[in-house]
């Protein structure tokens, strides 16, 4: 498993599933062209890019390039963005009945070794790892009063504001964002600072 500090932005859930077998990294799904209407997700991607950096790994077809450009436009200047491109490999993905319009394999159809080579080729700093950092869980949010309590919604809004994230993120979205932006100890320290 390769650990990558940056979040990886991909088009679909099957791309995420494929990458999860290769990397230990946060993976953000654009849901294809839905990203054009999802201002909240674009804000989220921008914040992740500013804090930890992002790697954009969309398909190599025209649709993938359009989605990549939309994500790039949403990210502030100075944020860390690595554009990684999979090679043009023609074929049909297993789960699909027919080839794509351009006949190219997407991220989900690319061989694992080619994905690893793609990361190396585009200068993604990575380390082989066995240990995984401690993540924040739903139970931790409950213990900190950020879910399941009387004032949980207000507390979450304070945390969201502190992290410069959209105020209407769900508890699950907040949990995902926290685990991308910081580790367990950083989050506990943040909560102690703002709530004590």
N, C-alpha and C positions, 0 to 999 in steps of 0.2 A: 504494500500500500504506500502511495506517495502522499506525503503531507504538503499541502500548499497553503500559504497564509492568506492569499487573496481569495475572494469569492469568485466562482465561475458562473458566468451568465450564459444560459443555453436557451434554445427555443421551446423544447417540450419535455414532458414528463419521462418519455422513453430515453431522451438524451441524458436526463438526470440519473435514471436507473443505470444506464451504461457507465457513466462516469463514476458513480458510487462504487463500482467494482474496481476502479483504478486509483482513485484519489480519496484522501481524507481532507476534504475542503467543503466549505459552504457552497451550495449550488442553488442559484436563483433561476427560476423558469419564467420566461417572458410570456408563455402561452401563445406563441406565434405572433400574429398581427394584433392580438388583443392588447399588446403593449402600447399601441398607438392611443388607446382610450384610457389606459390605466395610469393616471397621473400619480396616484399613490405609490404604485410600484416603481415608477420612474424616479420619484423623490427618494424612495428607499434605496434604489440602486446607486443614486448619486451620493447618498450619505455613506453607504458601504465603500464606494470608490474613494471618497475623501479620507475615510478612516483606515481601511485595510487594503484598498486597491481591488480592482476587478480584472478578470480575464474574460474577454468576450470570445466565445467559441460557438458561433452559429454555423449552420450548414454552408457549404460552398456554392450553393445555387443562388439565383438572383433574389429569391425571397429572403434567404439568410443574410445577404448583403444589405437589403433594405432594413431588416430588423436591426442588424448591427449598427447601421448609420443612425437609426432612431435612438438607440441606447447611447451612442456616442454624443449625440446632440443634447441629451439630458444631463450629461455629466459635466460638472464645473471644470474650468481650466485649472490645471495644476493637480488634479486628482490623478492617482495612479491607475492607468488603463493599459493593459496589454492586449493587443489584438493577436489572437492565435487563429490560424487558418488551417482547417483540415485539407488534405490534398483532394483533387478531383479524382474520385474513384467511381467508375461506372458499375452499376449493378442494381439489384433489387433487395430491399430490406426484407428479412424473414417474415415479419408480421403483416406485410402489405401484399395485396394481390397483384399489384402492378408496379412498375418502376415509377419514379417521380417524373414530373413533366420534363425535366432536363436529363433524367436517367442517372443522376448522381446519388451516391450514398450520402446520407446525412450523418450527424454525429453518432446516432444510435446504431448505424450499420458499419461503422469503421472498426477495424480490428483493434484490440486492446494495445498491442505493441505499437501500432501506428499512432494511437492517441498519446502514448508515453513519449514517443519520438517527437510528436507535435509540440508537447510542452517543452521538451529540451531545446528544440529548434528555435522556439520563440523566446528563449531565455527565462523561462519560468523557474524561479528558485524553489527547489524542492529538496526534501530529505526523505529517505526511506525511514519508516517509523513503525514501531510496535505499540508504543504507548499513545494514548489519546487523552487530550486535556479534559478536565472535569467540566461537564456542561451544566447549565442551569436547567432545572426541570420544572414541570407544572407544580410539583409539591413545594419546591423552593419559592415559587411565586406566591403560593398559598401561605406559607410560613412567614413571608415578608409582608403579607397583607395586600398583595397586588392582585389577588383573585379570591373569589368566594367570600369576601367580607363586606361589611357595611359601606366602607369608604374606598373599596378597591378601585372603582372606576376613576375616582379623583386622584388616587395615588398613581395609577397607571399613567394618567395624563401628565402628572409631574415628571415621571420618569421619561415619558416620550418627549416632553419638551426639553428636558435635560440632554437627551440624546439627539435632539434635533430631528425627530421622526414625526410623521403625520399623527395628529392627535386621535384619529379615529381607527388606529390599528386594533385589530382584535387581540385577545390574549395570546392566541396561537401565533399570530404574526409578530407580536412583541417578543415572545419567547424565541422565535426563529432569529429575529433581528439581534437580540441580546447575545445569542450564541455565536453570531457572526462577528459582532463588533467587539466583544470582550470575553475574557474568561471568567470563571466562577468567582475568583477572589476579587477581580476588578469590579464585578457587579455588586457583590456584597459590600465592598468599600463605598461604592457609589450610593447605595441605599442607606448605609449608615450616615454618610455625609449629608444627604438631603432630608432624611427623616428623623435624625437625632439632633 
